[in-house]
Amino acid sequence: MQLRYAFRLYPDAAQQAALARAFGCARVVFNDAVRAREDARRAGQPFPTAGQLSRKLITEAKRTPERSWLGEVSAVILQQSLRDAETAYRNFFASLKGNRRGPKVGPPRFKSRKDARQSVRFTANARWNITDHGRLNLPKIGAVKVKWSRTLPATPTSVTVIKDAAGRFFASFVIDTDPAADAARMPETDRTIGIDLGLTHFAVLSDGTKIDSPRFLRRAEKQLKKAQKALSRKQKGSRNRTKARLKVARTHAKVADARREFHHQLSTKLIRENQGIAVEDLSVKGLARTRLAKSVHDAGWASFISMLEYKAERYGRTLVKIGRFTPTSQTCHACGAVDGPKPLNVREWTCTACGTVHDRDTNAAINVKTAAGQAVSACGAPVRPGAIPAQREETGSHGFPTGNPAA
């Protein structure tokens, strides 16, 4: 399994200028590839192959006065930019044919130097390395200072240098995990848990534990309002507007980082303590169209469930998603009677069949766990997630019924 480990970079002024050239060259090659394929489509000609694009847009372009500056950066990042364009078209055509799961993907668009996120990727043949003093040595850029928050568990296969909207630089390493080391880090357990996600409490567990919602965005609203008002007063195109925009972006980045750290710590704790985890397959997009939209986005349920998925895959746990239409809040876990829908302000209710007094969220979490066990029994085997792509970063670890889970 592949994961991404991200670390903060602190390039000096000369290295920032070199990275800006690398971002610009990679962006130009990507745009040239998109333009060449669009021209071929309009002319009714077959799409040029990756080899033809590489020869025309990189090798031959370096010899022309208009594109001679492409030789100032590593050729590897230009080749990787062409691969990104190839992948974008492949995903687009797969989406058109219905072979790609998830929402429909549009055709590749031109990149802009004003995009919030800029990145370049160095593979192993770019001859980048980590020096003895802990710096990241990149070709034609130099040895960049890295803030190592932890050690890399294995030798990285590639590194992506990213500049985000807040002007921060990151190095994202792709690591192939070791199944034996993961199994030793997270030994099997016999515990299972059901999780009911909400807004009053971020998560309520079937054992009665309630985890408060941090509401990172709500807590930063006053600061964000002040920064955004200052931005709106600045003249467009001025340097003061650029400074104000960075201040807004940094505030948003702090909120996103705090939320991501909270999700990582909680998901790792749940994966470490439980062999099986059951969650509800929430319709986040649908809930985001209601009056609770801001609170739904602030909670970040989709990101949290995604972390549970890949950590369960990594550490041999079982994650079960139950249907979003399962009446977990309406069913009495003691007798199984369905009491009907209830408004959100009803936090406790009494079962009319058996008289049991229920906490709404705890009862729902118990029903989530019960429904997940029934789903596993119906399938005859533990329900496991599919292939999980590499994540931006991974802080801790990562399942349902005990048995023989895959490592």
N, C-alpha and C positions, 0 to 999 in steps of 0.2 A: 504494500500500500504506500502511496506517495502522499506526503504532507508538505506544507510550506511553513518555514520558520522565518519570521520577519524581525529585523533588527534595525535600529535607527542609525543612520549615517550622518556624519558631520564633515562634509567636504569643505575645503578652504575655497577662497575666491577663484583661484585658477582652476581648481577641480570642478567648481560649479559651472564655470564657463565651458569647460570641456564636456561636461554632462549636457549642457544646453545644446552644444553642437551635435552630440550624439542623438538627443531627442529629436532635434530638427531633421537630421539626415534620415533617421528611421521613419519619421513622419512623411518626408518627401517621397521615399521609396514606396511606402504603403500607398500614398495617394497616386503615384505614377502607375502602380499595379492596378488599382481600381479604375483609373482613367483608361488604361490600355484595354482592359477587358470590356469596359463600357463602349469604347470605340469599336471594338470587334463585334459586339452585340448589335450596335446600330448599323454596322456595315453588312450584317448577315454572315459574318465569317466565324469560324470556330474560335473558341477561347484560346489564347496563347498558353502554352504549358508553363510550368514553373521553371523549367530549364531555359526556355526562350526568354521569359521575363528576367531571369537572373542575368543572362548574357547581355540583354539589351539595356536593362535599367540599372545595372551595377557595373559590369565589366566594361561595356562600351561607353556608358555614360561618364565614367571617370576620365575618359580620354577627351571629352568635349569641354570647351571653356565654360558652358553653362552649368555643368555638373562636376567639375573637377574637384570641388571641395568635398565630395563624397569620400575621397581618399584620406581625409583627415581623421576619420573614425575607423574603428575596427570593422572589417568586412563581415564579421559574424553577426553583428546586430542588424546589418542590412539584409542578410540572408534570413534572419529570424523575422524581420518585418515582412518579407515576402511570404514566409510561412504563415504568419498571422492573417494576411490577406487571403491566402489559399484556404485556411481554416474557416474564415468568415464566409466565403462563398460556399464551401462544402456544407456548413451548417444551414445556410440559406436554402440551398437546393434540397437538403434533407427535410427541412421544415415544410417546403412547398409540397414534397411528395408524401408528407405525413409520417416519415420514418423517424423524425426527431420528437422526443417527448417534450412536454412543456408548452409554453406559449409560442406563438408564431414568431419567427425571426425574420427581420427585414434584410434587404441587401446591404452590403458594406457601404458606409458613407465616408466621405473625405474627413480626415482628421484636421484639426486646427491647432495652431500654436497657442490659442487661448483656451484650449480644453483644460478642465480642472485637473486631469491626471495625465502625466507623461511617463513613459516607461521604455526601457530597452532591456533586452535579454541577452546574457552571455552564456553560451553552452560550454562544455568541457574543452572543445577544440579552440576556444578563444584564448586559452592559456591564462586564465585568471587564477589567482591563488590567494590564500590567507597567509600573511607573513608571520614570522616568529614573534613580532611585537603586536599581533592581533589586528593588523590592518588588512583591509580588502584591496588587493592590488589588481586593478582593472587595466586592460590594454589601452594605451593612448589617453588614459585619464590619470593614473597614478595610484598611490597607496592612500586609500580613504580611511579616515578614522571611523571605527565601529563601536557602538555601545552594546557590548555583549551582555545580555540579561541572563543567559544560560549557555551551556555548552551544546554544540551540535552532536546529536547521537550517532551520526554517520557522516561519511563524506558526501557533500552535496553533488548533485548531477548538473545543476545549472543555478544561476543567480539572476534575478531580475532587479534592476535598480529602478525605483519608483519615486516620482515627485508628486505629492498630493496637492490638493487645493490650498492647504495651509502653508505651502512652501517647504514642507518637511521632506527629507530624503530617507528612503528605506531600502534595505537589501533583503530580498525575499529568496531564500534558499529552498530548493526542492530536495527532499530527503526521502530515501527508500527505507521504510521502517523494518525492523527485525522482529518477526513474529515471536521468536523465542524470548527475546528481551521484553516484549510487550506482555507475554503470558506471565513472566516472572514478576513484572511490575504490578500487574493486576490479577492476583490469584482468584480462582473461582469462588463464588459464595452461593448460599442457598436462598438469599433474600430476593423478593420481587416487590415492585412498587407500582402504584398507579398515580398519575399526575393529572390534576385538573388545573389548567392555566386560566388566569383571570386578571382583572384590573385592580380590584381592591387589594388582593394578595396576588403577587406574581405567580405563585404556584402553591397549591395545597396538595399534600401527599396523602395517600390512603391510610397511613399510620397516624394521621391527625396533625402532622407538622404543617405549619403555615409559614410561608416565606414572603415577607413584605416586598412590595413593589418599590424599587428605588426611585422611579420617576425622574430619571436624569434630565430629560428635556424640560419637564415642568420646573425643576429646581433652577435651571439655567435661563428660564424665560426672561427674567428681568434684565439680566446681563445681555442676552441676545437682542432684546428690544432696544436697549440703549445703543448697542453697536450697529444695529441695522438702521436706526434713525440717523446716526452719524454718517453712515455710508450714503444714505439717500440725499444728504445735503452737499456731498462733494461733487465737484464738476467732473463730468465724464471725460476720461482721457487724462486726468491730472494724476500726479504722483500721490497726492493726498488720498485720492479715491482708491488707488492701489493699496496703500497702507490700511485704509479702512476696510477694504474687501478682505485683506489678509486677517484682520482682527476678527471679523465675522467668521471666516473659515476656521480660524484656530479655536474659537468658542465651540463651533459645531464639532470640530475634531475631538475636543476634550469630552464632549457628551458621548460621541460615538465610541471613543476609547474606553470610557468608564462603563458603558453598557456592555461592550464586548468582553471586558474583563469580568464583569459580574456573570455573564452567561458562561464563560469558560470555567470559572471557579465552581458554579453551581452544577453544571453538566458533568464536570470531572468528579465532583463529590458523589453525585447520584450514580455514575457509572462504576465508581470504585466500590460503593457499598451494596450494589444490587446486581444480580445476575440477569434479571429481567425487568424491563421498564415498559410501561404502557402509557401512551399519550393519545390525545384526541386529535384527529386530522382537521384542524381548524381552517375555515375559509377566511384567511387574513385579508384577501382582496375585497371580499364582500363586506367584512366588518369595517374595513377602511373607508367604505362609502357611507357610513352612518355618522351620526353626531358624535360618536366615540372615536373618530378617526385619529385624532392627535394622540389620545391615550393608547390606542392600539399600536400605532407606529412607535410610540415611546417604549412600550413593553418589548417589542422585538421578538415575538413568539417564533416567527419563521426562522430567524437566525439561531435561536436557542435549540429548536428541534433539529436543525441541520447539524449543529454540533453534537447532539446526542446520536444522530445517525452515524456520522463518520467515526466517532469515538467507540460506539458499540461495534462497528465493523472492525476497528483496529484491535480492540481488547477482547473479542470473543464474547460479547454480551448479545442479548436478544432485545431488539426494540420492536414493539408492536404498535401500530397505529390503528385505532378503531374508527369507524365511520362517523362523520360529523353529524349525521342525523340520528345517531343512537341517543335515546332519551335518558342520558345519565343524570340530569337534574330533576327528572320527573319520576324516576323509579326508586322505590324503597329497597335498599340493599338487604334489609332484614327478611322481607316476605316476597319481594319481587313485584308488588303492586305498582301500577303506573297511575300516579295521582294527577297527571295533567300539567300543562305549562304554567309557569309562575313568573310574575314580573321580577325585574332585577332587584327591586328593593326588598324582596322577601329573602332574607338570609337564613331563616330557620322555618321549618314546617313540620307538621305532625301527620304521620301516615294515617289515613282514614280506615285502613284495613287492620293494622296491627297496633296502632297507637304509638309507634316509636317516634321520638322527637329527633329530627335530623338537622345537623348543620348542613346547609345547602352544598357548600364546596367540598367538605369532607365526604359526604354521601356520594357526590359526583365522582370524586377520585376513587372511591371503593368500587363504584359501578364501572369505571374505566378499567380498573384492574380485572374485574370479573369478566367484562366483555372481551378483554384481550386474551384471557385464558380460554374462553369459548372459541375465539377465532383460531387460536393455535391448535386446539383439539380438533376443530373441523378440518383444518388443513393436514393434520397428521404429522406435522413437523414444525419446529420453531420457525417463526416468520423472521426473515433476515433482510436487511436493506440491500439494494443492488450496489453496483460499483459507485464509489464516492470519489469525485474529483479532488485534486489537491486544494487545500484550504489556504487562506492567506496566512494564518498563523494558528498555532495549537499550543495552549498553555498547559493542559494537563493530560487527561486520559480519555478512555471509555471504559446489558442486556436483558427470553423470558423464561419460560419453564426450564428447569435444570435438566441437563441431559449431556449431549456431546456437541457443544457449540464449536463451530469452526474457529480455528485460531486466526 
